Amino acid sequence: MDLFDAIEGRRSIRKYKEESLDENTIMKIIEAAIWAPSASNLQPWHFTAILNRDIIKRIRSFSPGMFRENPPCIIVLSLNKNIIKAQGEGMGNDNVFDLAMAAQNMMLSAYSLGLGSCIKLSFNREAVKKLIDLKEGFEPEFLITIGYPDEIPEPPGRRDIKEVLNVVR
Ligand SMILES: Cc1cc2nc3c(=O)[nH]c(=O)nc-3n(C[C@H](O)[C@H](O)[C@H](O)COP(=O)(O)O)c2cc1C
């Protein structure tokens, strides 16, 4: 798939088919994630792939905006603050950018494999942390739902390039 077609064609999917994902597919998506750039190449990320339908149901039950969604897979993107601390780097929020880079790689690779996805910022971090038993120093920052799409959403509009680009010559 052409990269620009993937960038334009990827949509946030909020309705999925029942079909499950196999673990090889998840490995491919995580492989794409770990090739993302990160500040000082710290790679301070950690991924929890949840395929268990009961756990997914529980996450949905405390995530506003996901109540009516039915993904067969949720990947929790966490910051590994232990890595950041060990490298003596600042503990600001900057490392969340690294996770965002990984997230886009994941969503584009999912799309290229015929899957839909949606990144979620709106979820209960403490509840997810407890539910998946994250270790000390690991902080969930995003969820990504993934599955076979059961909808073709209209592309939400984009600001015109003339509004957002200024070329300085
Ligand atoms: C940082 C971030 C947080 C988001 N959080 C949510 C969310 O909590 N729930 C949701 O349904 N979509 C969420 N989205 C998806 C956006 O709504 C979506 O990307 C946007 O409307 C554009 O649609 P598109 O992804 O189909 O191009 C989030 C996107 C980003 C980048």
The ligand as an SDF file (V2000), in Angstrom:
LIG
                    3D

 31 33  0  0  0  0  0  0  0  0999 V2000
   -4.5900   12.3450   21.1280 C   0  0  0  0  0  0  0  0  0  0  0  0
   -5.8970   11.8340   20.5820 C   0  0  0  0  0  0  0  0  0  0  0  0
   -6.8970   11.4330   21.4580 C   0  0  0  0  0  0  0  0  0  0  0  0
   -8.0960   10.9080   20.9590 C   0  0  0  0  0  0  0  0  0  0  0  0
   -9.0220   10.4550   21.8490 N   0  0  0  0  0  0  0  0  0  0  0  0
  -10.1430    9.8920   21.3820 C   0  0  0  0  0  0  0  0  0  0  0  0
  -11.0720    9.3410   22.2930 C   0  0  0  0  0  0  0  0  0  0  0  0
  -10.8800    9.3580   23.5070 O   0  0  0  0  0  0  0  0  0  0  0  0
  -12.1790    8.7520   21.7930 N   0  0  0  0  0  0  0  0  0  0  0  0
  -12.4010    8.6670   20.4470 C   0  0  0  0  0  0  0  0  0  0  0  0
  -13.4200    8.0950   20.0480 O   0  0  0  0  0  0  0  0  0  0  0  0
  -11.5350    9.1910   19.5400 N   0  0  0  0  0  0  0  0  0  0  0  0
  -10.4100    9.7850   19.9850 C   0  0  0  0  0  0  0  0  0  0  0  0
   -9.4870   10.2810   19.0860 N   0  0  0  0  0  0  0  0  0  0  0  0
   -9.7340   10.1750   17.6300 C   0  0  0  0  0  0  0  0  0  0  0  0
  -10.1340   11.5210   16.9930 C   0  0  0  0  0  0  0  0  0  0  0  0
  -11.4550   11.8330   17.3510 O   0  0  0  0  0  0  0  0  0  0  0  0
  -10.0020   11.3970   15.4690 C   0  0  0  0  0  0  0  0  0  0  0  0
   -8.6500   11.1160   15.1430 O   0  0  0  0  0  0  0  0  0  0  0  0
  -10.4110   12.6830   14.7210 C   0  0  0  0  0  0  0  0  0  0  0  0
  -11.7740   12.9450   14.8920 O   0  0  0  0  0  0  0  0  0  0  0  0
  -10.1150   12.6080   13.2150 C   0  0  0  0  0  0  0  0  0  0  0  0
  -10.7330   11.4710   12.6340 O   0  0  0  0  0  0  0  0  0  0  0  0
   -9.8810   10.4010   11.8100 P   0  0  0  0  0  0  0  0  0  0  0  0
   -8.9210    9.7460   12.8120 O   0  0  0  0  0  0  0  0  0  0  0  0
  -10.8700    9.4200   11.2680 O   0  0  0  0  0  0  0  0  0  0  0  0
   -9.1380   11.1080   10.7340 O   0  0  0  0  0  0  0  0  0  0  0  0
   -8.3030   10.8230   19.5560 C   0  0  0  0  0  0  0  0  0  0  0  0
   -7.2860   11.2430   18.6780 C   0  0  0  0  0  0  0  0  0  0  0  0
   -6.0920   11.7220   19.1760 C   0  0  0  0  0  0  0  0  0  0  0  0
   -4.9950   12.1120   18.2200 C   0  0  0  0  0  0  0  0  0  0  0  0
  1  2  1  0
  2  3  1  0
  2 30  2  0
  3  4  2  0
  4  5  1  0
  4 28  1  0
  5  6  2  0
  6  7  1  0
  6 13  1  0
  7  8  2  0
  7  9  1  0
  9 10  1  0
 10 11  2  0
 10 12  1  0
 12 13  2  0
 13 14  1  0
 14 15  1  0
 14 28  1  0
 15 16  1  0
 16 17  1  0
 16 18  1  0
 18 19  1  0
 18 20  1  0
 20 21  1  0
 20 22  1  0
 22 23  1  0
 23 24  1  0
 24 25  2  0
 24 26  1  0
 24 27  1  0
 28 29  2  0
 29 30  1  0
 30 31  1  0
M  END
$$$$
